[in-house]
Amino acid sequence: MTDKIRLQEMFCNEKKTLEEIGENLEITRERVRQLLNRLLGKQEYQRQLLENRLSRPHKMISFIRDCKICGKEFKGRELIDNPRLMCKHCLREYKRKLRTKIYICQNCGVEKEYLDYNRKPVFCSKKCQGQWLYKLKASKSIQ
């Protein structure tokens, strides 16, 4: 069987993608497209391409859902394997809570929250930092 017949067979009957045909014949996807365009003619190629696309499952789907957190209706597109259960606002807040950590000020001992970006804060304010530095300086000058 010649490459042209095999190419047409894979595309029309087996409904393989251009990528799969290219890997099988060891040519690029663009070259497969060009050959099929010549073999089938532009209109027949477009019709067959559309038919092949409709026969394959899509990776993305559209949806309209109620948010499980705030109850508002939201819509969008998602991957089939990874459904979205929260609206964008609630998802952003949820991720923010995951990044939020608690620290204790070294000067006054107050517990505060901070967003964990790489550096953990040590003081709750510039005022506490200044007081702590003043205490440190005073304690070293006495000795």
Secondary structure, 3 states (H helix, E strand, C coil): CCHHHHHHHHHHCCCCCHHHHHHHHCCCHHHHHHHHHHHHCHHHHHHHHHHHHHHCCCCEEEEEEECCCCCCEEEEEEECCECCCCCHHHHHHHHHHHHEEEEECCCCCCEEEEECCCCCCCCCCHHHHHHHHHHHHHHHHHC
